[in-house]
Structure formats: structure tokens, C-alpha cells
Amino acid sequence: MDRLDRRGFLSCMAWTGSALVWTSAGGVLASRTLRAAEAAEPASGGFSFVQVSDTHIGFKGQANGDAAATLQQLLDRINALRPAPAFVIHTGDQTHGQKAGAFDTIAQMLKTVKTERVFYVPGEHDVFLDGGTEYLSRYGKGTVGGRGWQSFDYKGTHFVGLVNVLKYKGEGMGALGQDQIEWLEKDLAPLGASTPIVVFAHVPLWAVYPQWGWVTEDGERALSSLKRFGSVTVLNGHIHQVLTKVEGNVRFHTAMSTAFPQPAPGAAPAPGPMKIAETDARRMIGVTEVTLVQSTEPLAIVDSILG
Amino acid sequence: MKKPETVLVGLVLAASGALALGSSVAAVGRSADVGIKEFKFAPAALQVSTGTTVRWTNHDEETHTITSTTGAFASRGLGSDETFAQTFTRPGAYQYFCALHPQMRATVIVK
């Protein structure tokens, strides 16, 4: 896999020229060029949704002078999608360190997205100051016990949003906790093994790079309850780059940030924002679009960059 | 923005520490610095005498915090070049970490 692929400079629709579309068949990833994907007939009965992650509103630095501006550009592109995405999932770090006013700013921005609904899970930047009080006051409604996690069904696919940043303090990594894992097991229990499952959470549920905290301590326990399903897609954020992995019927995917890229695991002394030329940075920030062609088919995941 | 309770505690402690500096309790006004760079506290183990004010400066572009493992003190998120100060009026080993990157851990030992 060349560097372009590895970084996941996958793009779709008419957004950019450098594009690959990933599809999965029997657990094997295959890629198509953008042109081939555009040429494909739109499937009937399918739907698509967009994953937005790590918007870090309030961040200002060499890696990005205005995180709200790059998000707005990506929102404009989401609003140009035809058909419009069924919904948008934000996989956390809406704000940069709960900067004052950041929640309000992004709430106003996401109101402009042409979609039915936006679903949220928190990132550690959204909850570390106050243990999630403000986040849950805004987004806890309708979640399990008001604690931020939830599930819903859409056209035959079961979606699960998990919270793995509220047990963050002092434990060295993300964690779900006993309550949430037990809830997940009960939530999945009545579902047939052929039900497509999409799980989303902020910190990767798989061990991407524990040295940098890019892991969920008890993620394996959650994943073990997903093993019996034929099609599982796990969407995470946190690491500001696209990484994919296939393990059995489970496909893992991390999204780019809309604000700034972070280095590949172990490729730098520390996982700080990458200070790179703006033209390069724009190829390393973006959003993920997921298309479900038919309810029994694997999901097609497409990452779209800004540049 | 709502001020979370833990941070308020940290600020109150910092404020009372600063007041103590002006009194006879810790009139010496000793100070020590800890830098934050590339996701590390340096020095990772700092030894100071009672009454010392420790000042942390974040040299990273990424936001970091100084958060006590026991809740004794906690900074807000420090952006690049921002600082946080804490005065230690009682002996002990004070472990802390970054709440955003909990793999970052260090200790202040007060004698």
C-alpha cells in the first residue's frame, strides 16, 4: 500500500481528484478509484451517512489557524452531497479543551447541515474539565440514563454510539466501564446475526497505539459481544488520521480530523498536531462518508479530504 | 462557561497558596519550574521544599493539563505557552498527570 493509501487520502463524489472508494467483501478490503465509484449506479434502498470527527473548535495554532473555518468548508461540501446523507455522526472532540463558547459555536454550525439528525458521542476534550456535565446537558437527552451512550436502528442497520472518555482520568486510556458493556450486551442480544452493526465511539476500540493512549482499555470486551454478527463496522476518531483494520467480520476505521492531522503511530516523538504546509494539511483533514448499498451488503466507507 | 468544581478547587488552592506566600507561613517565596514539551513533564520528578510555588509552562502546541491524581489540584487546559502555578504548603508526594493525555505522568515531592 503506498503512502497515499495508507494515510487514507480517500475521497469521493466530486469532491477531489485523488480518490479511492473502499468496499469490503467477506472481510477483504477492496478499493476502487473515484471515477469507478462515480460511475456506479446509485443503489436503490441504500443510504449514506457522514462521520465528522475531532472538529476541535477553539484550536488555533500552526497546524490550523482557524478550526471553525476548515469545518465550515467541509460542512459546505456535506451540504452539496446528492442525495443528502441520512444523518451525521460526530465522533467527539467537538471542542478543543472545552474552550469557552466552543460548544455554542459548533452547535450553531451543525444546525446548518442538511440532514435529518446529528448523533454525538463525546471526546475527552469535550468532558475533561467538568466530567461531562456540559456535554451531557447538551447531548445526553435521549441517551441511556442520560449518560451519553445510545443505539438506534436505521433501515435495518443497528447503530450503537459508545462513550469511552468519561473514565479517562488517570487510567491511561479510554474505557467503557462495566455498566456500558453490560448495556451493550443486552442491547445486542435480541438481534439476529445477519443484522449489520455500526459501532461508533471516540477513542479507537482496538489497540492502535497504547503508548500514545490510542486504545480503549476494555474495548476487547465490547468487541467480543460483536463477534457473532456477520457485518460489523467500528468507526472511531481521536487519532486524526485514517487507519483501517479488518478482523474477522469486524471492520475498524478511524476518521480524519476536520481541524488538524496527527502523526502516524510512533512516527514522531509525541502525537501533537502536525505542523505542515497548508496545502499538505488540507489533504489530511476531512470527513468520512459511509454508504450502505443494501441492508445485507457490506458498508462502503469513503473518506473525503478538504484539499 | 460553567466552571467545573474540580477546577474551582484548584484555583482556590492556588489562590490560598499565593496568599500564603505573602504571610509568614511561606515567606521565602521559593519557586520552581516544570516544562511540558512533546507530551512530557520535565522534570518528571521534582523535589521542592515546603512553601514552594511550582509553575508549569506548556511548550507544546497541543493543550495539556496539570491534574492531581487525588484531586488536590487541577489546571484548566493550558494552550501553548500558558502557565499554571500551584503552591505546596504541606510535605508529601503529589502525583499528577495530563487529563487529556493520561500517559503523561509526573510527581512533585515536597519535603
Contacts between the chains, C-beta under 8 A, distances in Angstrom:
chain1	res1	chain2	res2	distance
A	61	B	61	4.4
A	61	B	80	6.4
A	62	B	61	6.2
A	63	B	61	6.6
A	96	B	63	6.4
A	96	B	77	7.8
A	97	B	63	4.2
A	97	B	76	7.7
A	97	B	77	3.1
A	97	B	79	7.6
A	97	B	100	6.9
A	98	B	1	7.3
A	98	B	77	6.9
A	99	B	77	7.6
A	100	B	1	4.1
A	101	B	1	7.1
A	124	B	99	7.5
A	124	B	100	5.7
A	125	B	63	7.6
A	125	B	77	8.0
A	125	B	100	6.6
A	128	B	65	6.9
A	128	B	77	7.4
A	128	B	99	4.4
A	128	B	100	5.7
A	129	B	4	4.9
A	129	B	6	7.9
A	129	B	7	6.3
A	129	B	76	6.4
A	129	B	77	7.0
A	130	B	2	6.5
A	130	B	4	3.4
A	130	B	5	7.7
A	130	B	6	7.7
A	130	B	7	7.9
A	131	B	4	7.0
A	131	B	6	7.7
A	133	B	2	6.8
A	133	B	4	6.7
A	134	B	1	7.8
A	134	B	2	5.7
A	168	B	99	7.0
A	168	B	102	6.2
A	169	B	67	7.0
A	169	B	97	8.0
A	169	B	99	5.7
A	169	B	102	6.7
A	170	B	67	8.0
A	170	B	69	5.4
A	170	B	97	6.1
A	170	B	102	5.9
A	171	B	102	6.3
A	172	B	102	4.9
A	172	B	103	5.6
A	173	B	102	7.1
A	173	B	103	7.8
A	211	B	103	7.1
A	212	B	39	8.0
A	212	B	101	7.9
A	212	B	103	6.8
A	213	B	101	6.1
A	213	B	102	6.3
A	213	B	103	4.9
A	269	B	38	4.7
A	269	B	39	7.8
A	270	B	38	4.0
A	270	B	39	3.7
A	270	B	40	7.4
A	270	B	60	7.4
A	270	B	62	7.9
A	271	B	39	6.8
A	271	B	62	7.9
A	271	B	101	7.8
A	272	B	38	7.1
A	272	B	39	6.8
A	272	B	60	5.5
A	272	B	61	5.8
A	272	B	62	4.5
A	273	B	61	5.3
A	273	B	62	6.0
A	275	B	61	7.3
